[in-house]
Amino acid sequence: MRISLIMALILIEHCLLSAQEISEKDFRIGITGGFGQYIQTDLKKLNKDIQAQLSFKTDQVADFPVNFFWGAYLLIRLAPDLYLGPSYQFHTTGSRLGLKDYSGSYTFDQILSCHSVGVQIEKSVISSGKFIFSVNGICGVNISAWEIIEDLIVGTQEKKSSTRFLAHRPFIYPAVKLEYPLIRFLSVSLSGGYSIDLFGAYKSDTPNVVKSDMVAKWTGLRASLSIDYTF
């Protein structure tokens, strides 16, 4: 009886350890943050056109700078070194033309934001010591908003206009990743890649404005730091 009880306990313990070992490898949830470059050729040209049309000189306060982005993902193991799952990132950038003196002020702002929703795939290709080198990619849609705000103040008089455009723009994002495990279930990694916008026209939700011939793209370099929890 005692021997049977001991054998049963050993069997239960073995099953629990096996289940834990399987679950450790099946799912990976991660949070990421980094910096993105946004190549806005059309929108930079629009700024120059506005400056050329104005009767006064404006300063370029901001011109779509490299900016911080953040995101999260949930990956499911399909094979020993292959993961697949949903991914989300939020990006924002913008520009400003401005002038201010004793008589008043003028600003021309372009404000961009996008929710990047996609499917992420990750494949480990090289392991050296504790370091793991992977290739990964994201395919999805940038749900993008582009707002133009022009504001002129002269004395006590103000004239302000705002136009907003929306677009769904498919993208691909190939990248490489270097991962280092901190503890049994937790790892940290550095990633770098290049995101490419594919197509998608901008349509306005502002009355009497239909669409824009110019395109606010999210194409550019990305570099990020991620923390993964495997369970």
PyMOL commands that set and color helices and strands:
alter all, ss='L'
color gray80, all
select helices_A, chain A and resi 2-26+41-53
alter helices_A, ss='H'
color red, helices_A
select strands_A, chain A and resi 27-36+59-63+67-79+82-101+104-128+131-154+157-181+186-197+202-204+211-212+220-230
alter strands_A, ss='S'
color yellow, strands_A
deselect
rebuild
show_as cartoon
